[in-house]
């Protein structure tokens, strides 16, 4: 390895590695490793662990958020099992996506888009936790009664996620995602993604309020590392073939701000616990900041635990839950399509063709099906954090993500790993939530950069959608008896949907944006659908085709041309280029596009 021009840690080209590397496009010339490159195996492992650590905050946060509404607030051992499950399934889904999905180096993991509808479903009167499960002194985690209380809730989540995932697979593999994207623009995306995290302020505030000193310190450290010290390079020892032992610069604070902040706060909580600075009385303020309140989890957790489908019993299904999770599926799909284009730009790949996008969304649906079957209590989606890490590390190799998927599988099997993360003190988690949820909301709002916000029309659509997405769920939660149609199933569906802020805001944004008159430029659709044309179209088939010659050497039946997720073949046997599948532009005989030409983009 060697230092790059900017002093950042980069891969070193030497010896046999150069022979195995593919020609690079001009856009990938600044990458240490582009998408088709294969770094040395030891570097793949190191960089794969780095991607795992980058996504760690989101992977751990989802099971811990659901724990309270699953009646697992005082059962950290089962929480550790859920964390191990989501590690394991995320590893499987990552490998499926890299080999058979969109084939871009994107990590798969738990999605916050499913959290809000899951909490809305679990808040129904029939699913609220009994009072005795909220009292630590009355909970016996080994009793059959307690086990049935949390298992019947997670079985319900399993069933509705599995049914909703079939909808996502249908949308992806049928090619319907391309049709839907014509009507979904920034004014639909912005309120939808923003409202994924905004309604969770109550949960984050309660956890942070367990000890505001610790949670504030966690927030301070994360902000310090990610914003103020992100451009500070830390010298690290490196061993290379030409330069044996030397140092190189690595932007440690920019890559691991959440992990560093969490670990430092966690260590200080341990010090304050050992010195008895924190109170030892369970009812005292700050008791849950101690690190020994869940200390028995590490001793109880098995060293190795192999998750398997149906481990919590036979899944159950409710109509209300299915509709709620479908709202999360829609949000997840739209966000993933944006991640695909961003990832392609960062790793020096041409824009993904339509068949790859269809396949990617379909595989994400399959991933959600597996997550439901394994009982993670959540689904899977493409991780935006991983896409950002690609730009930071300048390593876009697909094999690195394969290594990351294998790391996730191993972490899921190694039971003690999940137990370790289940013992994180509550205020440390609360501080991390406040930062992460704020960033997620900001990601949603950032989509407005494509929209003309000087337009009173757009201001109305966004402002009204956001406000109603907060006000309507709040009113429905306080007045559940007002939604009485006389049909229990209909009442439950209405309550779940109307208490899911992202559904309310996203639906209103979609409805108003597509009905109130406005030009495509004003609505941001022209900028939103802008695709950077790639001159290196010869790489499209090599990057986005199926592996091992599937579709080119094998399974080349003429019937496959009717499959929206199958690579298109021309009559001469050569595959169509990805850009021509995404953009239809009328041209004159000289090949130039006339000024009046119409352009249709997916």
DODREN-749542 format. One record per residue (C-alpha): x, y negated, z negated; residue number from 1. Coordinates in steps of 0.05 Angstrom, whole numbers, plus 5000, padded with zeros to 4 digits. Layout:
BEGIN
{{X; Y; Z}; NUM}
...
// end
This chain:
BEGIN
{{5000; 5000; 5000}; 1}
{{5022; 4928; 5010}; 2}
{{5000; 4857; 5000}; 3}
{{4959; 4825; 5055}; 4}
{{4967; 4754; 5081}; 5}
{{4924; 4727; 5025}; 6}
{{4961; 4766; 4972}; 7}
{{4905; 4815; 4960}; 8}
{{4917; 4889; 4950}; 9}
{{4912; 4924; 5017}; 10}
{{4928; 4991; 5048}; 11}
{{4997; 5004; 5077}; 12}
{{5003; 5030; 5148}; 13}
{{5059; 5080; 5154}; 14}
{{5078; 5148; 5181}; 15}
{{5024; 5196; 5201}; 16}
{{4967; 5151; 5179}; 17}
{{4977; 5105; 5239}; 18}
{{4969; 5163; 5287}; 19}
{{4901; 5182; 5259}; 20}
{{4872; 5112; 5259}; 21}
{{4825; 5089; 5313}; 22}
{{4833; 5027; 5356}; 23}
{{4803; 4967; 5321}; 24}
{{4756; 4915; 5348}; 25}
{{4776; 4842; 5342}; 26}
{{4726; 4833; 5285}; 27}
{{4760; 4888; 5245}; 28}
{{4831; 4863; 5255}; 29}
{{4832; 4832; 5186}; 30}
{{4808; 4896; 5151}; 31}
{{4856; 4941; 5114}; 32}
{{4815; 5000; 5139}; 33}
{{4757; 4994; 5188}; 34}
{{4696; 5040; 5190}; 35}
{{4729; 5094; 5234}; 36}
{{4795; 5094; 5197}; 37}
{{4814; 5148; 5148}; 38}
{{4858; 5125; 5090}; 39}
{{4902; 5175; 5053}; 40}
{{4862; 5222; 5009}; 41}
{{4888; 5192; 4943}; 42}
{{4870; 5122; 4966}; 43}
{{4800; 5147; 4985}; 44}
{{4790; 5172; 4914}; 45}
{{4815; 5108; 4882}; 46}
{{4772; 5064; 4927}; 47}
{{4712; 5111; 4918}; 48}
{{4717; 5104; 4842}; 49}
{{4719; 5029; 4853}; 50}
{{4654; 5030; 4892}; 51}
{{4623; 5073; 4837}; 52}
{{4644; 5023; 4784}; 53}
{{4617; 4965; 4826}; 54}
{{4548; 4996; 4827}; 55}
{{4552; 5020; 4755}; 56}
{{4512; 4963; 4726}; 57}
{{4451; 4976; 4769}; 58}
{{4456; 5052; 4762}; 59}
{{4456; 5048; 4686}; 60}
{{4407; 4991; 4679}; 61}
{{4347; 5025; 4712}; 62}
{{4340; 5085; 4665}; 63}
{{4352; 5041; 4604}; 64}
{{4297; 4992; 4626}; 65}
{{4247; 5049; 4635}; 66}
{{4266; 5082; 4569}; 67}
{{4219; 5040; 4525}; 68}
{{4157; 5052; 4568}; 69}
{{4174; 5126; 4573}; 70}
{{4172; 5128; 4496}; 71}
{{4247; 5142; 4496}; 72}
{{4267; 5079; 4458}; 73}
{{4294; 5120; 4400}; 74}
{{4320; 5180; 4440}; 75}
{{4388; 5161; 4469}; 76}
{{4404; 5234; 4485}; 77}
{{4347; 5238; 4536}; 78}
{{4367; 5170; 4562}; 79}
{{4436; 5199; 4576}; 80}
{{4403; 5256; 4615}; 81}
{{4366; 5205; 4659}; 82}
{{4431; 5168; 4671}; 83}
{{4465; 5233; 4692}; 84}
{{4406; 5249; 4737}; 85}
{{4410; 5183; 4774}; 86}
{{4486; 5191; 4783}; 87}
{{4476; 5260; 4812}; 88}
{{4419; 5243; 4860}; 89}
{{4454; 5179; 4882}; 90}
{{4514; 5220; 4902}; 91}
{{4472; 5267; 4944}; 92}
{{4435; 5209; 4977}; 93}
{{4500; 5172; 4992}; 94}
{{4528; 5233; 5029}; 95}
{{4463; 5242; 5068}; 96}
{{4463; 5169; 5088}; 97}
{{4536; 5168; 5111}; 98}
{{4532; 5233; 5151}; 99}
{{4460; 5233; 5178}; 100}
{{4430; 5165; 5163}; 101}
{{4451; 5097; 5188}; 102}
{{4523; 5122; 5182}; 103}
{{4549; 5057; 5154}; 104}
{{4591; 5056; 5089}; 105}
{{4534; 5039; 5042}; 106}
{{4527; 5068; 4973}; 107}
{{4458; 5093; 4951}; 108}
{{4431; 5084; 4881}; 109}
{{4371; 5067; 4836}; 110}
{{4327; 5010; 4858}; 111}
{{4298; 4953; 4817}; 112}
{{4242; 4949; 4868}; 113}
{{4210; 5010; 4836}; 114}
{{4218; 4985; 4764}; 115}
{{4162; 4933; 4764}; 116}
{{4108; 4979; 4792}; 117}
{{4132; 5035; 4747}; 118}
{{4125; 4991; 4686}; 119}
{{4057; 4967; 4711}; 120}
{{4033; 5039; 4716}; 121}
{{4060; 5057; 4647}; 122}
{{4025; 4997; 4617}; 123}
{{3957; 5025; 4634}; 124}
{{3917; 5043; 4571}; 125}
{{3922; 5118; 4586}; 126}
{{3998; 5115; 4590}; 127}
{{4017; 5068; 4534}; 128}
{{4063; 5099; 4482}; 129}
{{4032; 5118; 4415}; 130}
{{4051; 5073; 4357}; 131}
{{4089; 5128; 4322}; 132}
{{4138; 5134; 4380}; 133}
{{4159; 5062; 4369}; 134}
{{4181; 5075; 4298}; 135}
{{4250; 5107; 4293}; 136}
{{4234; 5138; 4225}; 137}
{{4174; 5175; 4252}; 138}
{{4207; 5202; 4315}; 139}
{{4233; 5273; 4315}; 140}
{{4265; 5280; 4384}; 141}
{{4267; 5356; 4379}; 142}
{{4192; 5364; 4364}; 143}
{{4148; 5392; 4420}; 144}
{{4098; 5335; 4409}; 145}
{{4149; 5281; 4423}; 146}
{{4179; 5320; 4481}; 147}
{{4110; 5325; 4514}; 148}
{{4098; 5250; 4504}; 149}
{{4157; 5228; 4546}; 150}
{{4157; 5286; 4595}; 151}
{{4084; 5276; 4617}; 152}
{{4101; 5203; 4634}; 153}
{{4163; 5220; 4674}; 154}
{{4125; 5276; 4710}; 155}
{{4074; 5223; 4731}; 156}
{{4131; 5178; 4757}; 157}
{{4160; 5238; 4794}; 158}
{{4094; 5253; 4830}; 159}
{{4079; 5181; 4852}; 160}
{{4151; 5169; 4875}; 161}
{{4150; 5233; 4916}; 162}
{{4085; 5215; 4950}; 163}
{{4107; 5143; 4963}; 164}
{{4173; 5168; 4992}; 165}
{{4134; 5205; 5045}; 166}
{{4107; 5138; 5068}; 167}
{{4178; 5111; 5074}; 168}
{{4201; 5173; 5113}; 169}
{{4142; 5164; 5160}; 170}
{{4157; 5090; 5171}; 171}
{{4230; 5106; 5185}; 172}
{{4229; 5169; 5227}; 173}
{{4168; 5145; 5267}; 174}
{{4202; 5079; 5286}; 175}
{{4147; 5039; 5253}; 176}
{{4198; 4997; 5216}; 177}
{{4216; 4961; 5281}; 178}
{{4143; 4942; 5292}; 179}
{{4133; 4918; 5221}; 180}
{{4196; 4874; 5223}; 181}
{{4163; 4830; 5276}; 182}
{{4115; 4803; 5223}; 183}
{{4161; 4801; 5163}; 184}
{{4205; 4739; 5158}; 185}
{{4242; 4700; 5104}; 186}
{{4178; 4671; 5075}; 187}
{{4155; 4742; 5060}; 188}
{{4222; 4768; 5037}; 189}
{{4240; 4709; 4990}; 190}
{{4180; 4715; 4942}; 191}
{{4181; 4791; 4945}; 192}
{{4254; 4800; 4924}; 193}
{{4253; 4742; 4876}; 194}
{{4193; 4772; 4839}; 195}
{{4229; 4839; 4833}; 196}
{{4267; 4812; 4773}; 197}
{{4230; 4750; 4749}; 198}
{{4175; 4788; 4712}; 199}
{{4229; 4827; 4673}; 200}
{{4250; 4765; 4634}; 201}
{{4210; 4788; 4574}; 202}
{{4246; 4855; 4570}; 203}
{{4315; 4823; 4580}; 204}
{{4300; 4769; 4528}; 205}
{{4278; 4819; 4476}; 206}
{{4341; 4861; 4484}; 207}
{{4386; 4799; 4483}; 208}
{{4349; 4773; 4422}; 209}
{{4371; 4833; 4380}; 210}
{{4435; 4793; 4369}; 211}
{{4441; 4728; 4408}; 212}
{{4515; 4720; 4391}; 213}
{{4535; 4785; 4425}; 214}
{{4489; 4776; 4484}; 215}
{{4513; 4704; 4494}; 216}
{{4585; 4728; 4492}; 217}
{{4569; 4781; 4545}; 218}
{{4537; 4729; 4590}; 219}
{{4596; 4682; 4579}; 220}
{{4647; 4736; 4598}; 221}
{{4610; 4758; 4661}; 222}
{{4602; 4685; 4684}; 223}
{{4675; 4670; 4667}; 224}
{{4702; 4729; 4707}; 225}
{{4654; 4725; 4766}; 226}
{{4654; 4649; 4776}; 227}
{{4714; 4616; 4743}; 228}
{{4768; 4669; 4749}; 229}
{{4747; 4703; 4813}; 230}
{{4805; 4673; 4853}; 231}
{{4857; 4692; 4801}; 232}
{{4900; 4749; 4827}; 233}
{{4928; 4798; 4776}; 234}
{{4994; 4834; 4792}; 235}
{{4988; 4909; 4791}; 236}
{{5041; 4963; 4801}; 237}
{{5040; 4998; 4868}; 238}
{{5077; 5057; 4896}; 239}
{{5087; 5061; 4972}; 240}
{{5128; 5102; 5021}; 241}
{{5172; 5045; 5045}; 242}
{{5172; 5002; 4983}; 243}
{{5173; 5053; 4927}; 244}
{{5155; 5016; 4863}; 245}
{{5132; 4944; 4871}; 246}
{{5075; 4898; 4850}; 247}
{{5016; 4872; 4889}; 248}
{{4961; 4823; 4874}; 249}
{{4891; 4847; 4861}; 250}
{{4829; 4803; 4848}; 251}
{{4808; 4843; 4787}; 252}
{{4758; 4792; 4760}; 253}
{{4723; 4785; 4827}; 254}
{{4714; 4860; 4836}; 255}
{{4695; 4881; 4764}; 256}
{{4664; 4821; 4728}; 257}
{{4604; 4860; 4700}; 258}
{{4645; 4921; 4679}; 259}
{{4698; 4878; 4645}; 260}
{{4647; 4835; 4608}; 261}
{{4608; 4897; 4585}; 262}
{{4670; 4934; 4561}; 263}
{{4699; 4875; 4522}; 264}
{{4633; 4861; 4487}; 265}
{{4624; 4934; 4473}; 266}
{{4694; 4938; 4441}; 267}
{{4680; 4877; 4398}; 268}
{{4615; 4908; 4374}; 269}
{{4656; 4969; 4355}; 270}
{{4705; 4926; 4316}; 271}
{{4648; 4889; 4280}; 272}
{{4616; 4956; 4264}; 273}
{{4680; 4986; 4234}; 274}
{{4691; 4924; 4192}; 275}
{{4618; 4924; 4170}; 276}
{{4608; 4854; 4198}; 277}
{{4542; 4877; 4226}; 278}
{{4488; 4896; 4175}; 279}
{{4478; 4969; 4159}; 280}
{{4404; 4963; 4141}; 281}
{{4360; 4984; 4200}; 282}
{{4311; 4927; 4187}; 283}
{{4364; 4873; 4185}; 284}
{{4376; 4825; 4243}; 285}
{{4434; 4849; 4287}; 286}
{{4431; 4922; 4265}; 287}
{{4422; 4946; 4336}; 288}
{{4487; 4912; 4356}; 289}
{{4524; 4966; 4317}; 290}
{{4557; 5021; 4358}; 291}
{{4542; 5077; 4309}; 292}
{{4466; 5073; 4314}; 293}
{{4470; 5122; 4373}; 294}
{{4536; 5154; 4354}; 295}
{{4507; 5224; 4349}; 296}
{{4491; 5224; 4424}; 297}
{{4563; 5239; 4443}; 298}
{{4566; 5300; 4398}; 299}
{{4498; 5326; 4421}; 300}
{{4508; 5316; 4496}; 301}
{{4535; 5377; 4533}; 302}
{{4602; 5373; 4568}; 303}
{{4571; 5398; 4632}; 304}
{{4498; 5394; 4653}; 305}
{{4471; 5412; 4722}; 306}
{{4407; 5373; 4739}; 307}
{{4356; 5410; 4781}; 308}
{{4288; 5394; 4812}; 309}
{{4228; 5402; 4766}; 310}
{{4269; 5403; 4702}; 311}
{{4215; 5363; 4666}; 312}
{{4157; 5406; 4692}; 313}
{{4108; 5403; 4749}; 314}
{{4098; 5331; 4775}; 315}
{{4030; 5298; 4770}; 316}
{{3999; 5244; 4815}; 317}
{{3954; 5185; 4805}; 318}
{{3926; 5139; 4859}; 319}
{{3943; 5076; 4821}; 320}
{{4016; 5096; 4814}; 321}
{{4023; 5115; 4887}; 322}
{{3998; 5047; 4912}; 323}
{{4043; 5011; 4863}; 324}
{{4106; 5049; 4884}; 325}
{{4088; 5038; 4958}; 326}
{{4092; 4963; 4944}; 327}
{{4163; 4976; 4918}; 328}
{{4179; 5019; 4979}; 329}
{{4162; 4961; 5026}; 330}
{{4206; 4913; 4988}; 331}
{{4263; 4964; 4987}; 332}
{{4259; 4978; 5062}; 333}
{{4262; 4905; 5082}; 334}
{{4322; 4892; 5037}; 335}
{{4358; 4953; 5064}; 336}
{{4351; 4930; 5137}; 337}
{{4385; 4865; 5117}; 338}
{{4440; 4905; 5083}; 339}
{{4452; 4946; 5146}; 340}
{{4467; 4885; 5189}; 341}
{{4510; 4853; 5135}; 342}
{{4550; 4917; 5125}; 343}
{{4562; 4925; 5200}; 344}
{{4591; 4855; 5205}; 345}
{{4637; 4866; 5145}; 346}
{{4666; 4932; 5169}; 347}
{{4679; 4912; 5241}; 348}
{{4622; 4952; 5271}; 349}
{{4573; 4932; 5325}; 350}
{{4502; 4915; 5302}; 351}
{{4464; 4980; 5286}; 352}
{{4419; 5004; 5342}; 353}
{{4346; 5016; 5330}; 354}
{{4353; 5092; 5325}; 355}
{{4405; 5084; 5269}; 356}
{{4360; 5036; 5230}; 357}
{{4301; 5083; 5237}; 358}
{{4344; 5141; 5213}; 359}
{{4372; 5101; 5155}; 360}
{{4304; 5082; 5129}; 361}
{{4280; 5153; 5138}; 362}
{{4339; 5181; 5099}; 363}
{{4326; 5130; 5044}; 364}
{{4256; 5158; 5040}; 365}
{{4285; 5228; 5035}; 366}
{{4330; 5202; 4980}; 367}
{{4270; 5176; 4942}; 368}
{{4237; 5244; 4950}; 369}
{{4298; 5278; 4920}; 370}
{{4301; 5227; 4864}; 371}
{{4229; 5241; 4847}; 372}
{{4240; 5317; 4850}; 373}
{{4300; 5312; 4804}; 374}
{{4263; 5268; 4755}; 375}
{{4305; 5205; 4752}; 376}
{{4243; 5162; 4741}; 377}
{{4265; 5119; 4800}; 378}
{{4280; 5122; 4874}; 379}
{{4343; 5104; 4914}; 380}
{{4361; 5048; 4961}; 381}
{{4422; 5016; 4994}; 382}
{{4463; 4976; 4945}; 383}
{{4475; 4903; 4961}; 384}
{{4531; 4903; 4909}; 385}
{{4568; 4955; 4950}; 386}
{{4561; 4913; 5013}; 387}
{{4592; 4854; 4977}; 388}
{{4649; 4897; 4953}; 389}
{{4665; 4915; 5025}; 390}
{{4679; 4842; 5040}; 391}
{{4720; 4833; 4977}; 392}
{{4764; 4894; 4984}; 393}
{{4769; 4891; 5061}; 394}
{{4763; 4967; 5063}; 395}
{{4705; 4990; 5106}; 396}
{{4724; 5062; 5117}; 397}
{{4666; 5111; 5118}; 398}
{{4708; 5164; 5083}; 399}
{{4716; 5119; 5022}; 400}
{{4640; 5121; 5012}; 401}
{{4642; 5196; 5021}; 402}
{{4692; 5197; 4964}; 403}
{{4646; 5151; 4923}; 404}
{{4588; 5199; 4935}; 405}
{{4630; 5257; 4910}; 406}
{{4649; 5216; 4848}; 407}
{{4576; 5203; 4833}; 408}
{{4561; 5278; 4839}; 409}
{{4616; 5295; 4790}; 410}
{{4594; 5240; 4741}; 411}
{{4523; 5268; 4743}; 412}
{{4547; 5338; 4725}; 413}
{{4594; 5314; 4670}; 414}
{{4543; 5305; 4614}; 415}
{{4587; 5265; 4568}; 416}
{{4591; 5208; 4618}; 417}
{{4516; 5194; 4614}; 418}
{{4520; 5198; 4538}; 419}
{{4574; 5145; 4536}; 420}
{{4532; 5095; 4574}; 421}
{{4471; 5111; 4533}; 422}
{{4508; 5086; 4471}; 423}
{{4518; 5015; 4496}; 424}
{{4492; 4967; 4442}; 425}
{{4425; 4935; 4458}; 426}
{{4447; 4862; 4458}; 427}
{{4504; 4878; 4507}; 428}
{{4453; 4908; 4554}; 429}
{{4407; 4848; 4544}; 430}
{{4462; 4799; 4563}; 431}
{{4478; 4840; 4625}; 432}
{{4404; 4841; 4644}; 433}
{{4398; 4765; 4640}; 434}
{{4455; 4756; 4688}; 435}
{{4436; 4812; 4736}; 436}
{{4363; 4794; 4740}; 437}
{{4381; 4721; 4752}; 438}
{{4426; 4741; 4810}; 439}
{{4373; 4786; 4840}; 440}
{{4322; 4730; 4839}; 441}
{{4373; 4683; 4871}; 442}
{{4385; 4734; 4926}; 443}
{{4311; 4730; 4944}; 444}
{{4312; 4654; 4945}; 445}
{{4375; 4654; 4988}; 446}
{{4333; 4680; 5046}; 447}
{{4303; 4610; 5051}; 448}
{{4367; 4586; 5084}; 449}
{{4337; 4610; 5149}; 450}
{{4274; 4569; 5139}; 451}
{{4260; 4495; 5151}; 452}
{{4247; 4475; 5079}; 453}
{{4232; 4404; 5101}; 454}
{{4167; 4432; 5127}; 455}
{{4108; 4422; 5080}; 456}
{{4078; 4486; 5108}; 457}
{{4138; 4528; 5085}; 458}
{{4142; 4494; 5018}; 459}
{{4068; 4511; 5006}; 460}
{{4075; 4583; 5027}; 461}
{{4136; 4597; 4983}; 462}
{{4113; 4556; 4923}; 463}
{{4042; 4584; 4922}; 464}
{{4067; 4656; 4931}; 465}
{{4117; 4651; 4875}; 466}
{{4069; 4617; 4827}; 467}
{{4012; 4666; 4840}; 468}
{{4062; 4724; 4834}; 469}
{{4074; 4702; 4763}; 470}
{{4005; 4676; 4743}; 471}
{{3960; 4731; 4768}; 472}
{{3998; 4790; 4735}; 473}
{{4001; 4751; 4670}; 474}
{{3925; 4740; 4671}; 475}
{{3909; 4812; 4689}; 476}
{{3954; 4838; 4633}; 477}
{{3917; 4795; 4583}; 478}
{{3848; 4810; 4611}; 479}
{{3848; 4883; 4635}; 480}
{{3774; 4890; 4618}; 481}
{{3755; 4838; 4671}; 482}
{{3773; 4885; 4728}; 483}
{{3716; 4934; 4721}; 484}
{{3686; 4961; 4785}; 485}
{{3655; 5022; 4753}; 486}
{{3704; 5069; 4789}; 487}
{{3763; 5088; 4744}; 488}
{{3812; 5103; 4802}; 489}
{{3796; 5036; 4836}; 490}
{{3805; 4999; 4771}; 491}
{{3873; 5030; 4759}; 492}
{{3896; 5015; 4830}; 493}
{{3875; 4942; 4824}; 494}
{{3908; 4935; 4756}; 495}
{{3975; 4965; 4779}; 496}
{{3978; 4924; 4843}; 497}
{{3955; 4859; 4810}; 498}
{{4004; 4866; 4753}; 499}
{{4062; 4878; 4801}; 500}
{{4088; 4808; 4815}; 501}
{{4128; 4826; 4876}; 502}
{{4066; 4856; 4910}; 503}
{{4023; 4795; 4895}; 504}
{{4076; 4745; 4917}; 505}
{{4098; 4786; 4977}; 506}
{{4027; 4798; 5002}; 507}
{{4009; 4725; 4996}; 508}
{{4074; 4704; 5031}; 509}
{{4061; 4754; 5087}; 510}
{{3988; 4733; 5095}; 511}
{{4000; 4658; 5094}; 512}
{{4063; 4660; 5137}; 513}
{{4027; 4699; 5192}; 514}
{{3962; 4659; 5191}; 515}
{{3982; 4586; 5179}; 516}
{{4004; 4555; 5246}; 517}
{{4079; 4545; 5252}; 518}
{{4134; 4553; 5304}; 519}
{{4182; 4612; 5303}; 520}
{{4239; 4563; 5289}; 521}
{{4202; 4530; 5232}; 522}
{{4185; 4597; 5200}; 523}
{{4258; 4618; 5205}; 524}
{{4244; 4678; 5250}; 525}
{{4293; 4657; 5304}; 526}
{{4351; 4652; 5255}; 527}
{{4327; 4712; 5215}; 528}
{{4327; 4757; 5276}; 529}
{{4391; 4730; 5305}; 530}
{{4439; 4787; 5319}; 531}
{{4512; 4775; 5332}; 532}
{{4527; 4805; 5399}; 533}
{{4586; 4852; 5401}; 534}
{{4634; 4859; 5458}; 535}
{{4658; 4926; 5431}; 536}
{{4597; 4964; 5452}; 537}
{{4637; 5027; 5467}; 538}
{{4642; 5040; 5392}; 539}
{{4567; 5043; 5382}; 540}
{{4559; 5116; 5399}; 541}
{{4622; 5135; 5361}; 542}
{{4598; 5100; 5298}; 543}
{{4523; 5112; 5298}; 544}
{{4515; 5180; 5332}; 545}
{{4505; 5243; 5293}; 546}
{{4569; 5278; 5270}; 547}
{{4598; 5342; 5300}; 548}
{{4571; 5328; 5369}; 549}
{{4498; 5335; 5350}; 550}
{{4457; 5302; 5404}; 551}
{{4515; 5298; 5453}; 552}
{{4544; 5369; 5455}; 553}
{{4491; 5405; 5416}; 554}
{{4416; 5395; 5409}; 555}
{{4413; 5356; 5475}; 556}
{{4342; 5378; 5493}; 557}
{{4303; 5328; 5534}; 558}
{{4249; 5330; 5481}; 559}
{{4295; 5291; 5433}; 560}
{{4287; 5228; 5475}; 561}
{{4218; 5220; 5446}; 562}
{{4246; 5218; 5375}; 563}
{{4254; 5146; 5351}; 564}
{{4312; 5165; 5306}; 565}
{{4351; 5203; 5358}; 566}
{{4407; 5169; 5398}; 567}
{{4382; 5149; 5467}; 568}
{{4414; 5180; 5528}; 569}
{{4413; 5151; 5598}; 570}
{{4401; 5194; 5659}; 571}
{{4475; 5202; 5671}; 572}
{{4485; 5229; 5601}; 573}
{{4517; 5167; 5572}; 574}
{{4487; 5137; 5511}; 575}
{{4455; 5069; 5513}; 576}
{{4491; 5015; 5477}; 577}
{{4463; 4991; 5411}; 578}
{{4455; 4918; 5430}; 579}
{{4411; 4934; 5490}; 580}
{{4366; 4974; 5444}; 581}
{{4358; 4915; 5397}; 582}
{{4352; 4856; 5444}; 583}
{{4312; 4850; 5508}; 584}
{{4331; 4789; 5549}; 585}
{{4309; 4774; 5620}; 586}
{{4369; 4759; 5664}; 587}
{{4380; 4735; 5735}; 588}
{{4420; 4772; 5788}; 589}
{{4485; 4740; 5765}; 590}
{{4477; 4770; 5696}; 591}
{{4467; 4702; 5663}; 592}
{{4407; 4688; 5621}; 593}
{{4365; 4630; 5649}; 594}
{{4344; 4575; 5602}; 595}
{{4271; 4595; 5605}; 596}
{{4285; 4668; 5592}; 597}
{{4244; 4702; 5539}; 598}
{{4280; 4742; 5486}; 599}
{{4250; 4797; 5444}; 600}
{{4287; 4821; 5383}; 601}
{{4269; 4874; 5332}; 602}
// end
